[in-house]
Amino acid sequence: MRETASKAVTLVTLRINGRAVTVPVGTSVAAALAMTDSFVSRADLSGRPRGPLCGMGVCFECRATIDGVPEVLMCLTPCREDQEVVTDA
């Protein structure tokens, strides 16, 4: 007989464009953005909306300002408690 242990999920709350988002520890900022009603991270030079595409830091479509640092890739950045994310969208 197999015994399963239930693990408590630890959550963190960050702010994306001023909106509080609560996600499990280990979630990328791009995934947290996907949990909101807007999956747009920036606009291109023509003003068209762009969003995370590759999820592995190659396409650079998920750039945002995180904790005051511009051009951070959201797909490679894990969420932290009280993190501030500002997208260009």
Backbone as a printed PyTorch tensor [residue, N CA C, xyz], in Angstrom:
tensor([[[  0.8420,  -1.1800,   0.0000],
         [  0.0000,   0.0000,   0.0000],
         [  0.8860,   1.2400,   0.0000]],

        [[  0.5420,   2.1880,  -0.8390],
         [  1.3360,   3.4040,  -0.9750],
         [  0.7400,   4.5200,  -0.1280]],

        [[  1.5980,   5.1790,   0.5990],
         [  1.1570,   6.2860,   1.4340],
         [  1.5210,   7.5920,   0.7500]],

        [[  0.5880,   8.5100,   0.6890],
         [  0.8850,   9.8090,   0.0890],
         [  0.8860,  10.8670,   1.1710]],

        [[  1.9010,  11.6810,   1.1360],
         [  1.9960,  12.7710,   2.1020],
         [  1.5280,  14.0490,   1.4240]],

        [[  0.6430,  14.7560,   2.0750],
         [  0.2010,  16.0240,   1.4950],
         [  1.1710,  17.1140,   1.9400]],

        [[  1.5520,  17.9290,   0.9860],
         [  2.4880,  19.0050,   1.2730],
         [  1.7300,  20.3320,   1.2120]],

        [[  1.9920,  21.1560,   2.1870],
         [  1.3870,  22.4850,   2.1710],
         [  2.0810,  23.3200,   1.1030]],

        [[  1.3180,  24.0270,   0.3290],
         [  1.8650,  24.8820,  -0.7210],
         [  2.1650,  26.2510,  -0.1150]],

        [[  3.3960,  26.6950,  -0.2830],
         [  3.7860,  28.0180,   0.1870],
         [  3.4950,  29.0260,  -0.9160]],

        [[  2.8400,  30.1050,  -0.5510],
         [  2.4510,  31.1210,  -1.5200],
         [  3.2300,  32.4110,  -1.3100]],

        [[  3.3990,  33.1690,  -2.3730],
         [  3.9790,  34.5090,  -2.3040],
         [  3.0260,  35.4620,  -3.0150]],

        [[  3.0340,  36.7080,  -2.5850],
         [  2.2070,  37.7270,  -3.2250],
         [  3.1160,  38.8080,  -3.7880]],

        [[  2.9420,  39.0840,  -5.0690],
         [  3.6970,  40.1300,  -5.7330],
         [  2.6930,  41.0910,  -6.3620]],

        [[  3.1830,  42.2000,  -6.8760],
         [  2.3110,  43.1690,  -7.5390],
         [  2.7470,  43.2990,  -8.9910]],

        [[  1.7830,  43.1250,  -9.8860],
         [  2.0240,  43.3020, -11.3120],
         [  1.1790,  44.4850, -11.7600]],

        [[  1.8570,  45.5570, -12.1550],
         [  1.1810,  46.7960, -12.5460],
         [  0.2050,  47.2580, -11.4580]],

        [[  0.6320,  47.1240, -10.2000],
         [ -0.1590,  47.5850,  -9.0720],
         [ -1.2070,  46.6110,  -8.5860]],

        [[ -1.3680,  45.5010,  -9.2500],
         [ -2.3830,  44.5040,  -8.8750],
         [ -1.7240,  43.3480,  -8.1310]],

        [[ -2.2640,  43.0050,  -6.9720],
         [ -1.7220,  41.9020,  -6.1780],
         [ -2.0450,  40.5680,  -6.8440]],

        [[ -1.0220,  39.7140,  -6.9440],
         [ -1.1700,  38.3820,  -7.5150],
         [ -0.5050,  37.4040,  -6.5500]],

        [[ -1.2200,  36.3740,  -6.1490],
         [ -0.6790,  35.3660,  -5.2330],
         [ -0.4720,  34.0660,  -5.9980]],

        [[  0.7530,  33.5400,  -5.9140],
         [  1.1290,  32.3390,  -6.6640],
         [  1.9690,  31.4270,  -5.7730]],

        [[  2.0860,  30.1550,  -6.1310],
         [  2.9630,  29.2550,  -5.3800],
         [  4.4310,  29.6450,  -5.5350]],

        [[  5.2230,  29.4100,  -4.5170],
         [  6.6660,  29.6310,  -4.5850],
         [  7.2260,  28.8300,  -5.7570]],

        [[  8.1420,  29.4330,  -6.5040],
         [  8.7440,  28.7690,  -7.6540],
         [  8.1080,  29.1500,  -8.9730]],

        [[  7.0080,  29.8760,  -8.9260],
         [  6.3290,  30.3250, -10.1430],
         [  7.1420,  31.4450, -10.7870]],

        [[  7.2810,  31.4030, -12.1030],
         [  7.9770,  32.4980, -12.7850],
         [  7.0580,  33.7150, -12.8480]],

        [[  7.6630,  34.8760, -13.0100],
         [  6.8660,  36.0980, -13.1240],
         [  6.0030,  36.0370, -14.3860]],

        [[  6.5000,  35.4400, -15.4600],
         [  5.7070,  35.3000, -16.6850],
         [  4.4640,  34.4460, -16.4280]],

        [[  4.6180,  33.3730, -15.6670],
         [  3.4680,  32.5260, -15.3310],
         [  2.4840,  33.2820, -14.4510]],

        [[  2.9950,  34.1030, -13.5410],
         [  2.1170,  34.9200, -12.7050],
         [  1.3380,  35.9050, -13.5690]],

        [[  1.9980,  36.4870, -14.5780],
         [  1.3170,  37.3890, -15.4950],
         [  0.1960,  36.6540, -16.2230]],

        [[  0.4500,  35.4070, -16.5970],
         [ -0.5590,  34.6070, -17.3030],
         [ -1.7830,  34.3450, -16.4240]],

        [[ -1.6170,  34.4100, -15.1200],
         [ -2.7310,  34.1820, -14.1950],
         [ -3.6030,  35.4270, -14.0260]],

        [[ -3.1690,  36.5360, -14.6000],
         [ -3.9720,  37.7620, -14.5440],
         [ -4.8660,  37.8170, -15.7800]],

        [[ -5.6580,  38.8540, -15.8910],
         [ -6.5450,  38.9670, -17.0480],
         [ -5.8420,  39.5370, -18.2790]],

        [[ -4.5730,  39.8910, -18.1570],
         [ -3.8260,  40.4250, -19.2940],
         [ -2.4880,  39.7090, -19.4020]],

        [[ -2.2710,  39.0560, -20.5390],
         [ -1.0270,  38.3280, -20.7430],
         [ -0.0450,  39.1620, -21.5680]],

        [[ -0.2710,  40.4680, -21.6340],
         [  0.5690,  41.3670, -22.4210],
         [  1.6660,  41.9300, -21.5350]],

        [[  2.9160,  41.7930, -21.9780],
         [  4.0390,  42.2880, -21.1810],
         [  4.6040,  43.5970, -21.7050]],

        [[  4.4070,  43.8760, -22.9890],
         [  4.9680,  45.1010, -23.5680],
         [  4.3100,  45.3620, -24.9120]],

        [[  4.6700,  46.4780, -25.5120],
         [  4.2150,  46.7960, -26.8670],
         [  5.4410,  46.9460, -27.7540]],

        [[  5.2990,  46.5470, -29.0160],
         [  6.4340,  46.7240, -29.9300],
         [  6.4740,  48.1790, -30.4020]],

        [[  7.4060,  48.4870, -31.2890],
         [  7.5770,  49.8690, -31.7400],
         [  6.3480,  50.4250, -32.4630]],

        [[  5.5260,  49.5480, -32.9960],
         [  4.3030,  49.9770, -33.6720],
         [  3.1210,  50.0690, -32.7130]],

        [[  3.3420,  49.7050, -31.4470],
         [  2.2770,  49.7520, -30.4630],
         [  1.4680,  48.4760, -30.3400]],

        [[  1.8510,  47.4520, -31.0900],
         [  1.1360,  46.1700, -31.0160],
         [  1.5070,  45.4420, -29.7270]],

        [[  0.5440,  44.7880, -29.0790],
         [  0.8280,  44.0860, -27.8190],
         [  1.7080,  42.8610, -28.0420]],

        [[  2.6050,  42.6390, -27.0900],
         [  3.4950,  41.4760, -27.1170],
         [  3.3850,  40.7690, -25.7690]],

        [[  3.6450,  39.4950, -25.7510],
         [  3.5970,  38.7320, -24.5120],
         [  4.6720,  37.6700, -24.5100]],

        [[  4.8860,  37.0310, -23.3650],
         [  5.8770,  35.9600, -23.2900],
         [  5.6080,  34.9070, -24.3650]],

        [[  6.6830,  34.4540, -25.0010],
         [  6.5290,  33.5200, -26.1160],
         [  7.2470,  32.1970, -25.8690]],

        [[  8.5550,  32.2430, -25.6340],
         [  9.3230,  30.9970, -25.5850],
         [  9.3890,  30.3760, -24.1960]],

        [[  9.3640,  31.1920, -23.1630],
         [  9.4190,  30.6730, -21.7970],
         [ 10.7940,  30.2200, -21.3530]],

        [[ 11.8340,  30.5250, -22.1410],
         [ 13.1760,  30.0850, -21.7570],
         [ 14.2500,  31.1460, -21.9870]],

        [[ 13.8400,  32.4090, -22.1410],
         [ 14.8030,  33.4970, -22.2130],
         [ 15.4360,  33.7510, -23.5600]],

        [[ 14.8750,  33.1940, -24.6230],
         [ 15.4630,  33.3540, -25.9450],
         [ 14.8250,  34.5050, -26.7220]],

        [[ 13.5150,  34.6700, -26.6120],
         [ 12.8120,  35.6150, -27.4880],
         [ 12.7980,  37.0580, -26.9700]],

        [[ 13.0080,  37.2650, -25.6920],
         [ 13.0270,  38.5960, -25.0750],
         [ 11.6820,  39.3300, -25.1510]],

        [[ 10.5980,  38.6140, -25.3890],
         [  9.2750,  39.2280, -25.4560],
         [  8.6900,  39.4960, -24.0670]],

        [[  9.2610,  38.9380, -23.0320],
         [  8.6880,  39.0690, -21.6910],
         [  9.4220,  40.0910, -20.8260]],

        [[ 10.0690,  41.0390, -21.4480],
         [ 10.8120,  42.0450, -20.6860],
         [  9.8760,  42.9200, -19.8660]],

        [[ 10.3060,  43.2180, -18.6330],
         [  9.5420,  44.0960, -17.7420],
         [ 10.5070,  44.7170, -16.7430]],

        [[ 10.0210,  45.7040, -16.0250],
         [ 10.7970,  46.2930, -14.9380],
         [ 10.4100,  45.5610, -13.6660]],

        [[ 11.3840,  44.9340, -13.0260],
         [ 11.1320,  44.1640, -11.8060],
         [ 11.9660,  44.7560, -10.6850]],

        [[ 11.2890,  45.1850,  -9.6400],
         [ 11.9330,  45.8290,  -8.4880],
         [ 12.8530,  46.9650,  -8.9300]],

        [[ 12.3970,  47.7410,  -9.9110],
         [ 13.1380,  48.9110, -10.3690],
         [ 14.2050,  48.6450, -11.4030]],

        [[ 14.4360,  47.3920, -11.7450],
         [ 15.4560,  47.0380, -12.7380],
         [ 14.7580,  46.8180, -14.0860]],

        [[ 15.0730,  47.6420, -15.0980],
         [ 14.4010,  47.4930, -16.3960],
         [ 14.9270,  46.3160, -17.2100]],

        [[ 14.1070,  45.8770, -18.1720],
         [ 14.4920,  44.8630, -19.1570],
         [ 14.8090,  43.4940, -18.5520]],

        [[ 14.1580,  43.1370, -17.4620],
         [ 14.3520,  41.8190, -16.8430],
         [ 13.4270,  40.8290, -17.5480]],

        [[ 13.9230,  39.6310, -17.8150],
         [ 13.1100,  38.6040, -18.4630],
         [ 12.2250,  37.9280, -17.4170]],

        [[ 10.9160,  38.0720, -17.5760],
         [  9.9660,  37.5210, -16.6090],
         [  9.9710,  35.9930, -16.5990]],

        [[ 10.2660,  35.3750, -17.7400],
         [ 10.2130,  33.9120, -17.8050],
         [ 11.3380,  33.2610, -17.0070]],

        [[ 12.4230,  33.9980, -16.7740],
         [ 13.5620,  33.4560, -16.0310],
         [ 13.6130,  33.9400, -14.5850]],

        [[ 12.6350,  34.7310, -14.1710],
         [ 12.6580,  35.3340, -12.8480],
         [ 11.5920,  34.7110, -11.9600]],

        [[ 12.0030,  34.0770, -10.8650],
         [ 11.0000,  33.5130,  -9.9470],
         [ 10.3210,  34.6160,  -9.1340]],

        [[  9.0720,  34.3960,  -8.8070],
         [  8.3220,  35.3460,  -7.9860],
         [  8.8620,  35.3360,  -6.5610]],

        [[  8.8720,  36.5220,  -5.9630],
         [  9.2700,  36.6750,  -4.5560],
         [  8.2150,  37.4960,  -3.8400]],

        [[  8.1490,  37.3570,  -2.5550],
         [  7.2170,  38.1190,  -1.7470],
         [  7.4890,  39.6140,  -1.9130]],

        [[  6.4320,  40.3920,  -2.0810],
         [  6.4820,  41.8540,  -2.2070],
         [  7.2520,  42.3510,  -3.4390]],

        [[  7.4020,  41.5280,  -4.4420],
         [  8.0620,  41.9170,  -5.6830],
         [  7.1760,  42.8960,  -6.4430]],

        [[  7.7830,  43.8830,  -7.0770],
         [  7.0450,  44.8560,  -7.8810],
         [  7.4010,  44.6620,  -9.3490]],

        [[  6.4010,  44.3930, -10.1610],
         [  6.6000,  44.1780, -11.5950],
         [  5.7970,  45.2310, -12.3510]],

        [[  6.4710,  45.9080, -13.2720],
         [  5.7880,  46.8930, -14.1170],
         [  6.0680,  46.5220, -15.5590]],

        [[  4.9980,  46.2540, -16.2890],
         [  5.1470,  45.9340, -17.7070],
         [  5.0330,  47.2270, -18.5110]],

        [[  5.4480,  47.1860, -19.7570],
         [  5.3650,  48.3460, -20.6340],
         [  4.0510,  48.3850, -21.3950]],

        [[  3.1720,  47.4450, -21.1020],
         [  1.8970,  47.3610, -21.8330],
         [  0.8590,  48.2810, -21.2390]]])
